[in-house]
Amino acid sequence: MAYEGAHASGWRVKYKVYLPDKTIEKEKYRKTKENAHHLYREAARLETLAAQGSHKDEDVLRALKSGVIVGEEAQRLLKKTILSYPTLNKLFPLFDNYAKKHWNNTTYQTYITTIRRILRDIGDVAITGIEEYKNLIKDYVERVAAEKGHANRTKNKYLSLIRQIIDIAIKEKKFPFDQNPVALIEKYPDVVVRFPRTLSYDEVKSLLEEAKKRTGLFGLFYEITITFLFCGLRLTELKYLTHDDVLNDRVKIQPKEILTDETEEKLKNNLWIPKTNSARVIYIDDDIWQEKIIQKLRKMPKKSRYLFSVSKPSMNMLTFDSAYNDRLFRKTDLTLHCLRHTFITWRIECGDPLPRVMRLAGHSNIETTMRYTHISEEKMKDILPLL
């Protein structure tokens, strides 16, 4: 058994390293009791695991980083010459299992796109040390924020997601360090009151002109854009919008059964439910609006159950995200969700009472809707001629 005790040189730690072909007895010294206790704890951990033959890569790497063993001993314990440090891509399955178990599907889908972007950018970077990785993550978040124009709130979201991936790995003892490097990064101050980003008249005009030119999204780029913009749908609401949901003067957002082969999502009991857990109706009162939006959607060919799909499966949400956020809006501060913000602002500027706008938008409380009352001082010009 590992031993820890006072010594003339400070503190002494004695332990054994069980290699495949022999056992090595070690004796090390530390100047402080705290450092000696850390070494003792790590040595005792590896001693127990190696004696049972139950040690894994992460256990050996952890012992290596804490000074319990040296590189040659680590290679012999793992029976390999190249030591593999953890990466976010390797740790992600642990986090993914946890998230799917503890998050509802809406929350999961909200964050998974950002997580996949993080994994695509830095998922293969080896985590070889706490300080080095902390600096790498901070530099990465700053770089992405500069490129995308992200505010501090979004920077903190990136940090939070990376931290959670590593936290789960630490909890499951799949990480070679006791400390999470990302937890050492200070949270960015987020005290500025932000209003929802909406499109100006000229931005709407440019957007619609560009949407008519684009052939992406299976040739439905324009139809999808006007639906986002003039009906204010959330991404998953549009994804599962069926032909039966579009009537002459309204669009219905309602729970529905989604078959397994119709989506890439894992839905509980094959049931999709809107964000606020209730159905709603988006009324289209204006005659021109009905003609240019609703009737255009109703005349679309029925190639599948879903309005915006050319085959049985509904369109993958990553397809939407890539078409708008990664391509169309790549060098701007706009995102796909800004189209929904614009719709809500228009309804308020058109004189709709706040309770009605709240229902049209599917907000769970009136305070959320009230944020849109302060966006612009003068009303937008009539946007219907743009159609």
N, C-alpha and C positions, 0 to 999 in steps of 0.2 A: 504493500500500500504506500502511496505517496506520503511524504513527511514534510512538515513545515515547522521551523523553530528558530529561536534566536541563536546568533553566532557572533564570534569576535569581529567578523568582517561585516556584520549587519544581520541579515536573515538568510538562512539556508533552506533549500528545498531539495529533497531527495525523491527520486521516482524511477520507475522502470519503463523502458520502451520495448514493446513486444514486436520485434521484427519477424518476418516469416521463418527465418532460419536460426535466429538466436534472440536472446534477451539482453538488452544493454541497461546497465544501472547508471544513472546520471545524478550528478550533484551540482547545483547551481546556487549562486549567491546574488542577493539583491540588497541595495542599501536601505530601502524603506520597507516597512511591514506591508504597506499597501501593494507595492510592486511584487513582493514575495508571495502575497496571498493570491494575486492574480495568476502568477506563474503556477502556484500550487493547484489552484482550481482547474486550470487548463490541463496541467499534467495529469491530475487525478482522472479527469474526464477521458483523456486519450488512453490512459492506462487501463481503465475499465473496458472501454470499447474494443481496444486492440486485443486485450486478453480474451475477450469473448469472440473475436473475429467479426464483430458487427460494425466496424468503423467504415465510414463512407468517405468519398472524396472531400466533401466539405468539412468533415471532422479533422482530416489530416491537414488540409490547408489552414484551418483555424489554428491547429497546434503549431504549424510552421510559422504563421504570422506572429504568434505570441512567444516564440523562442523556445518552445518545448523540444522541438526537433530541428534538424538542419535539412537542407534540400535533398541530400543523398538518402537520408533516412525516410523522408517523405516519399521519394520515388520507390524505395523498396517496400514500404507499407502499401502503396497503391499499385505496385507491380507495373509501373509505367515510367518512362523517362521524361515524358512531357506532362507537366502538372497543369490541370485545367481549372482556372478560376471561374467563379460564377459570373454570369451576365444577366441582364434583365430578361433576355429571351429565355434563358434557362429557368429563371425564377418565376416567370409569368404564369405558367400552368397552375402553380400553387395559389397565386392571387386570383386567377380566373375562376378556379373552383370555389374559393371563398366568396367572391363577388356574386357569382350566380346563385349561391346558397343564401346570402344575406341581403342582397339588393333586390329591389323589384326590377322588372324588366325595363321599365322606362328609365330608371336611374342607370342601369347597366348600359343601355344603348346611348345615353347621353354622354357617358365618359369613354366608351370603348373606342370611339373614333380617335380621340386624342391619345389614348394609350397606344393604339396601333401606330400612330404617327411617331410617338416617342420610340417605340420598339424598332420601327423602320429606320429611324435616324441614329440611335445609339444603343440599340438592343444587343449588339454583338460586342460591345466594349467590355473588356474584362475588368472586374472589380478586384484590383490587386491590393488596394490600400485605402484606408478611410480618408486621409487628407487629400490624396490624389483624386479620388473619385468625387469627393465633395467639390473640389475646384472644377472638375470636368463638368459636373451637373450645373453648377452655377454659370459657367461660361456658355453652356448649351442653351439654358433658358434665356440668358441675355441675348444670345445670337438670334434665336427664334423670335423673340419679342421685337428685336430691331428690324428683322426681315418682314414680319407680319403686322407690325404696329400694335402689338398686344399691350394692354394696360397691366398694372401690377396685379390686378385680380386674376388675370389669366396666367401670369407667371406663377402665382401661388397655386393655381390649379395644377400646373405641370409638376411643381415641387411636391404637392400633396399626393398625386398619383404615383410618382416614382417612389416616394417615401413609403406609401402603403404596400407597394409590391415587395420592398425589402423588409418592411415590418412583418409581413406574413411569413417570409422566409426565416427571419430571426425566431419568430414564434414556433415555427416547425423545425427549428435547429438545422436549417439547410443553408446557413450563411456562416462564413468563416470568421466573422467579427461579432463582438457583443453589441457594438454601437452601429447605428444606422448613419451613414455618412450624410445623407440628405437632411437628417434631423439637426445637423450642425449649421445648416444654412438659415440665416435669419429670414423671417417672413417679410415680404415686401409691404411697405405701408399702403393701406388701401382706404384712405379717408375721404377721397374725392367723391362727391355725389355725381353719379353718371346717369344721363338720360339715355333711353334706348336710341340706338343709331337708326335713323330713317333715311330714305332716299329723297333727294330734292327732285323738283320737277325735271330738271335737265338730266339728272342721273337716271330717272325712270325712262325718259325718252331714249337715252343712249342704251339702256339695258334692253328695252324692247326691240330696238333696231338691231342690236347685236344678237339677241335671241332668235330673230327671224333668219339670221345668216347661219347659225350654228346647226350642225347636223348630228350632234351628240345626243345621248339619251334616246337612241333608236329613232331619231328624227322627230322627237316630241319635245324638243328644248323649248320652243315658244309656248306650246300648250301648258307645259309644266310651269314655266315662269309666270304666266298670267294667272294660273291657279294659285300659286304661292302668293302672288302680289295682290290679287283682287278678292281672294277668299280667306287669306290670313291663316292658312293651315300650318300646323307643325309638320316636321318631316315625316314622322311615322303615320300621321293622319293622311298625308297625301300618298304615302307608300301603299296603304291598304284601302284607298278610296276605290269603290267599285262603281260600275256603270249604274247600278240601282240606287246608289247614294246621290246621284245628280238628278234633280227634278227641274221643272221649268223655272221655278223662282227661288230655289233653295238648294243647299248642299247639306246632306246629313252626315254627321260624325257620330258613329254609334259602335258599341262593342260588336264583335263578330267572331265567328269560329274560323280559324285559319288552319288549313291542313298542313301536315308536316312537310309535304313536298311543295308547298306554296311559299315558303319563306326560309331564309337562313337563320332566323332567330329561333331561340328556344323559348316558346311560349308555354306558360303554365296551363295545363288542360287544353292546349291548342286554342286558347281564347285571347284575343287582343282586346284591350280595354283602353280607352282614351286616358290621357294624363290625369285629368281630374276625376276619373272613375265614374263619369256620367256621360250620357249622350247629349248632343246639342245640335241646333240647326242654325246654319248661316243663311239668313234671308238675303236675297238679292232683289231689292225693290225697284231699282232704276231700270227703265225699259232698254236703254242703250246697253247698260251693264249686262242685262239678261241676254240681249241679242249677241253681243260681242264675246261674252264669256261663257255663259251657261249653254247657249245653243251650239256654240263651237265644240264644247265638251260632249254634249249629247250626240253630236253627229260623228264623233270619233268611231272608227271601226272597232267592233267587239272581237278582239283577237284573244282575249282571256277574260276572266271574271273581273280583273282589276283594270281600272281606267288607263293607267300608265304602265302597261306591260304588254309585250308582244308574244308572250307565251304563258304557260300556266303559272310559273312562279311569279311573285310580286318582285318589283325591281329592288335590287340590293341597295341598302342605304348608303354604302360606301360609294356606289356609282353616282348618287346625287351629290355627295360631299365632294368627290373628286371633280365633277363637272363644274360646280360653282366655286367652292372655296379654294380648290387647288389650281383651277384653271381660269375661269372667268374673273374671279375677284382676287387673283393671286397677288397683284401689285397694288391693291387698294386696302382700305380699312373696312371694307364691306364683307359681310358673310351672308350665307343663305338665309339665316334667321332675320336679317334686316328687312327682308321682304314682308315678313309677318309684322314686324314693328311698323312698317309703312302702312300696311292695311289698317291697323288699329288706329294710328294717328289720323288717317283719312276719315274714318268713321266719326271720330270726335270732331274733326274740323267741318264735317258735313252736318253737324248739329245733332247727331244721335245722342240720346241721354246716356250717361255713364253706366247705369244698370244694364241697358241694352247692349252697349259695347262690351261690357263684362261678359255677357252671355254669348255674344258673337265670337269673342276671342277665346272663350273657354277658360277664363281666369277663375281661380277659386275664391278670390276676395277682391273687393273694390279698390283696395289700396294699390294693388298691382296695376289696375287700369288707370288710376289717377296719375301715375308717373308719366303717362303720355300727354297729359293736359298741359305740360310745361315745355314741350319740345320746341314748338315754333310760335313766334309772335304773330306772324301773318299767315293766313290760310293759303294752302297750295292752290295753284291755278287748277282749273278744270282739267282733269287728266283723261277723261273719256275720249277726247279727240285723238289721243295718242294710239288708241286701239284701231 
